Amino acid sequence: MSAPSLTPTTADPARRPPLHKTPVPPPGGRFGTGLRRNLTAHGFLIGAVVCFALFSWYPMVREFLLAFQKTEGGETTWVGLDNLTTVYNDPAFWQAWRNTLLYTVLALLLGFVVPFVVAIVINEFQHGQGYLRLLVYLPVMLPPVASVLLFKYLYDPGYGLLNELLTSLHLPEQQWLQDPDLSMLSVVIASTWMNMGGAALIYLAALQGIPGELYEAAELDGAGLLRKIWHVTIPQTRLILSLMLLMQVIATMQVFVEPFLLTGGAGPEGSTTTVVYLIYQYAFNFNNYGAAAALGLLLLVLLAGFSAAYVKLSRAEDA
């Protein structure tokens, strides 16, 4: 009779060697690694929150409080709606709103349509699109002051390039920035050239995402260029167009840099006085920060209401 073997057999489930090795936890354990990872993520998040709180949220809250306060002799008192009444009774109040709305309409006619047309033209080129994109975006990279000085030279009534061109064509010269009927249009043209590069590149990216089969089907149906744009390009880019429309209305309602640098802000007979420039005057020329905050609050409420209505209508159309 043989002696029992002392070597463990694999037939015994209790003594079978494990098929997989248990992973060795890293130094510090899983809890330590996860904690360090979370601390890093929360550190970046806290930094962003602090920046937004200091430079976005706090100014908004402070403006809301200033709109109902008045500071005299270092003492701040609550005045209720007196600041709103002061702003409303200002003769420049309604003129500033009319000029701002006029600028917004002109900017939509030029600054919203022109970049889309430019993007369509660039998209039709098979070669050299990179150089064309750089050429279109170049004005955005220039400092606003440099761009404004360029247009002040172009608009100059004495030696400006535009008047020289009109003279060569035997047409009468124009007072581009001195004529109340032309000053706002001149500002819009300069602003369109300065800011259309970013919008044109966004439109171009949207156009390049449209499937080519749609254009081929439209060509088979006998559609020309305009019909392809109307029935294919615009429907396929409707989401981008609607978003850019909302952003452009918000941006143009807050215009300040272009009229301030081109016409000094008010312009001839107040023709380029905008709401934001009137806010600037209240705050830094009249030292009436309460009235400036009240006018800024009105602008905020108007833009917020427009944004909410626009989003609601967009959702109703998509439903």
Residue, then its C-alpha position, 0 to 999 in steps of 0.5 A: m500500500s502506497a503512502p499518500s502524496l503530500t503534493p496538492t492536487t488540482a482536483d481539490p477545489a480548495r487547493r486549486p491555484p488561483l487563476h488570476k492574481t489579485p492586483v496590488p494596490p498602488p502606494g497610498g491605496r485606491f482612496g489616496t489616488g482618487l482623493r488626489r485626482n479629485l483634489t486636482a479636478h476640484g482645484f481647477l474648478i474652484g479657480a474657474v468659479v472664483c474668476f467668474a465670481l470676481f469678474s462676472w457675478y459680483p459686478m452683476v450683483r453690484e450693478f443691481l444694488l447700485a441701480f437703487q442707490k445714490t452716493e453723495g459725500g461718501e454716504t450711500t443711501w437707497v433711493g428706490l426708482d429715482n435713478l430710473t426716473t433720472v435716466y428716463n427723463d434724460p433727453a438723450f435716453w430715447q435718442a440713444w435707444r434709437n441709435t442702438l436699434l438702428y445700429t443693430v438693424l444695419a449690423l444685421l443687414l451687413g454684419f450677419v449677411v456678409p460673413f455668410v456670403v464670404a463663407i459660401v464663396i470661400n467654400e467654393f474654392q478647391h485650393g487656397q482655402g487656408y490663405l483665404r481663411l487667414l485673409v478673412y480672419l486677419p482684421v480680427m487679429l488686429p488691435p481695435v485701435a489700429s483698425v479704427l485709425l485705418f478707417k479714420y484715414l479712409y473716411d477723412p474728408g480731406y485726403g481719405l481714400l474713399n473720397e479720392l476714389l469718389t473724385s476719380l469716378h467724378l462723384p461728389e465727396q462725402q462727409w462720412l463721419q461728420d454727416p449725421d445721415l452717414s455717420m452710423l452707416s460708416v461705423v457699421i461698415a468699419s465694425t463689420w470689417m473688424n469683426m466678420g472674420g470669426a463669424a465667417l470661419i464658423y459659417l465655413a466650418a458649418l458649410q464643410g459639414i454639409p454632405g455633398e450628396l445633397y448638392e448632387a441631388a439638387e443639381l440633378d433636380g435642376a437647381g441653380l446656385l441660389r436655389k441650392i443655397w436656399h434649399v440646402t445650405i440655409p436649412q443645413t446651417r439653420l442651427i448655426l445661423s440662429l445661434m449667431l443671430l442671437m449672439q450678434v444681436i446681443a453684441t451689437m446692442q452693446v456697441f461702444v468701441e467703434p463709435f467711441l473711437l471713430t466719432g468720439g462717442a456722440g457723433p454729429e448731432g448725437s447720431t452715434t450716441t448708443v446706450v452703452y456710451l450713455i452709460y459711460q457718460y453717466a459713470f465717468n463724465f457725470n459721476n452718477y454711478g447709480a444712473a449708469a447702473a440703472l441704465g445698464l440694468l434696463l439693457l440687461v433686462l431687455l437682452a435677457g427678455f429677447s434671449a428668452a423669447y428667442v429661445k422659446l420661439s426656436r424650441a416651438e419651431d423645432a417641436 
